[in-house]
């Protein structure tokens, strides 16, 4: 189901790109190509159709995004593994040590050549 929704989202995004590229912010775009031949759909109806298609695709993308987030696959093994790794890191993190960022404890040297 998740993969199907992702495919739908990609297809709608590609369609949205095409629809937006067809539009012209000044009312031209695809409708200006039909200005001389006003046979099937009028210029105004073409602009209305493209605008409605843009809004419809935008609403569709929002709905698909919410559904995709709802059906997001989760893995309990990943969560438990991340928790275990975080606990291991907490034990070795110098910021959580009681000594803080102090210098490490010096061990007595057994080197006798320094004398």
N, C-alpha and C positions, 0 to 999 in steps of 0.2 A: 504494500500500500504506500509506504514511504517513497519508494522508487518511482511509482506511478505519479505521485504528487510532485516530485521533483521534475519529472519529465514534463508534466503539465506546466509547471512554473517556467521552465526554460522555453517551451513553445510560446507561452503567452508573452514572455519577455522579448522574444524575437519578433513576434507580431506587433508588439508595442513599439519596437524600434521602427518597423516599417510604417506603421500608421503615423507616428510622429514625424518621420522624414517626409511623408506625403504632404503633411500640413504646411501651411505657410502662416506665419503669425499675422500677416496683413490681409488674410482672407483669400489668398491666391492658392498656390499649391496645386493639388489635383483638380480642384474646381476651375482653375484658370485654363486648363487644357480643354475643358468642355465649354468654354465661354462662347465659341462660335457655333457649336452644334448643341442646341438646347433641346434634344429630342427625347431621351428616355427620362432622365432626372434633370431637374433644373440645377443651376449653379448653386443656389441656396440649399437645395436638398442634398447635394453632394457634400457640402461643408457640414451640414447638420449630421449626416451619416458618419462622417469621419470623426466629428466631435463626440458623437454618442459611442462610436467604437472605442475611442480613446478612454472615455469614462468607464465604459463597460469592462475593458481590459484592466483598467486600474483597480476597479472593485474586485474583479476576478482574481487578480494577483494578491490583493490583501486577504481575500478569503482563503486562497490556496496557501498563503504563507502561514496563516493561523492554523489551518488543518495540518500542514507539514510540521509545525512546531508541536502540535498536539500528538501526532503519531511518530515523533522522533524516537528511533530505537534506542533503548538504554540497555546497558550491560552491567549486571551486578558484579561481575568479576572485575571489570575495569575499576569500578568505584572502590571495591575492597582492596585492590592492588594499589591504587593511589593512596588510600588511607594508610596502608601498611608502609608505603614508601615515605609518607609524611611523618609517621611516627619514628621511623628509623632516622630520618634526617633531623628530627627534633632532638634526638638523643646525642647526635654528633655535632649539632650546631653550637659554635662557641658563644653565641649570644644568649643561649639558654643555660649555659654553665653558671654555677654560683659565683665563680671567680670573674665572670664577665670577659672583657677583652684584655685582661692582664697578661703579663708575660708568662710563658709556661714555666712550671716548676723546674728548677735546676736539679739535676741529679748529680750526686758526688762523682767527681772524676777519679778514675783509677790510673790516670796517666802520671807516671813518675818521672818522665823526662823533663818536665817543666821546672823542676827544682834545680 
